[in-house]
Amino acid sequence: MKMRFWRKIYIFTLVLFLFCLNAGILIPAYYTYNKSVKAEEDSCRAEQSYIGENFERDYNDIQSEGKGESPFLLMKHYGENQHNTLLAFIEDGSVVFSSFPEYFEFPAVNKPVHKKLNGIRYIIITGKVCEGKYTLIYGKSVESLDEDFKTFILTYSATAAGISVFLALCLFFILKKLSVPLEKLRIATEKISEGDTSVTADESGNDELSLLAKSFNSMVHRINEQMKDLETTAKQKQPLVDNMAHELRTPLTAIRGYAEYLEKAAISEEERIDSAKFIVSEAKRLQKVSEILLDIAYIKNIGNIEKYQVDLVMLLNKVASELKQKADNQGVEIRCELDKSAVTGDEILLNMLFYNLTENAIKACDKGGRVTLKCRGLNAMVIDNGKGIPQTELDNIMEPFYRVDRSRSRPEGGWGWVFPSADRLPLSLTRKYVLNRKSAGEPRFL
């Protein structure tokens, strides 16, 4: 089982604090204790030297007065009058007097030595007296110093244990409470990973967690917006796919039917020619669909559009020229009322736009109708006196392949508006709208 993040912080913080607490107290305590021991060693040297000087003076007095007293009695006198200390006198390697235990082995080095005797630690100092005749060994108990340090360690251990338990409990509840927003954020991320994007994090407070919650909510908001955009795009694409599937299926079915008819049926030459003409007509229809698909792909895949000056007069004259034959065939007059004008944009897209507008305007007119291409300054208009666009249909005319009257046949009704994203057309203009004056439609782009 993985350990939670706040528990890792809890353990790390607790261990670090206890380490620093113990180190901060025990290290100075041991340092002070060692200094005390060193001071005791210096004190032992001084005391050993003092005893040696007094003994040597008394010994010399006895020898000069000729009292004949034994040096042993003098040594015994010094040994029995010491408190918490031990004395020994050695002459030529033999012990003359000793208050040390019998099993004690006297050190030969002339430096402080620590020995335990009967469970009590002594500092042993060795030195020569009486011009090197005797070796004076002095031992002093440091039991009180050790007992004080042991008492301090026990007292500190008990106190530190209580402080540690109290600190551990306080730190546990504090960190657990502080981790609540983080835990809520974790639960929210899990719900999002499961597909629930309606969750939000608590933004209360002014700390880093509240900032993280705000960033999290902002991220969720952007995700929701992107999902809505994707859903909208998918909904917009589905009618296009359905329309294209229908537009492709109809001519393909007709071509296949007439091809099988030509292959299997015994028909006259006239019927064969009529069937071939129909196949050619449907093939042209397929070609038109493919051209529209290419136009749509071109518009959708445009990145940074390169804009340059486009002569609207020349462009609209070109559109009128290209569609003149179609207008004549339908008995529709097409004319241009153009003033000198230029805009910044993409000539290919502008041509596609006005070609589509004009073609739909021609198909909307009855015989004897009129389509006018106007250009005044930055206003370009395609005006017809045809069937018009009902007010209820105006919001839909920018949908790809949208036809106002779906009951009309494709040859009559045309291909509708073939711009999958009219907002991307680089007109270098600010807005677009379609006016519906009585029954005459006037698409006007401003």
Secondary structure, 3 states (H helix, E strand, C coil): CCCCHHHHHHHHHHHHHHHHHHHHHHHHHHHHHHHHHHHHHHHHHHHHHHHHHHHHHHHHHHHHHCCCCCHHHHHHHHHHCCCCEEEEEEECCEEEEECCCCCCCCCCCCCCEEEEECCEEEEEEEEEECCCCEEEEEEEECHHHHHHHHHHHHHHHHHHHHHHHHHHHHHHHHHHHHCHHHHHHHHHHHHHHCCCCCCCCCCCCCCHHHHHHHHHHHHHHHHHHHHHHHHHHHHHHHHHHHHHHHHHHHHHHHHHHHHHHHHHCCCCHHHHHHHHHHHHHHHHHHHHHHHHHHHHHHHHCCCCCCCEEEEHHHHHHHHHHHHHHHHHHCCCEEEEEECCCEEEECHHHHHHHHHHHHHHHHHHCCCCCEEEEEEECCEEEEEECCCCCCHHHHHHCCCCCECCCCCCCHHHHCCCECCCCHHHCCCCCCCEEEEEECCEEEEEEC
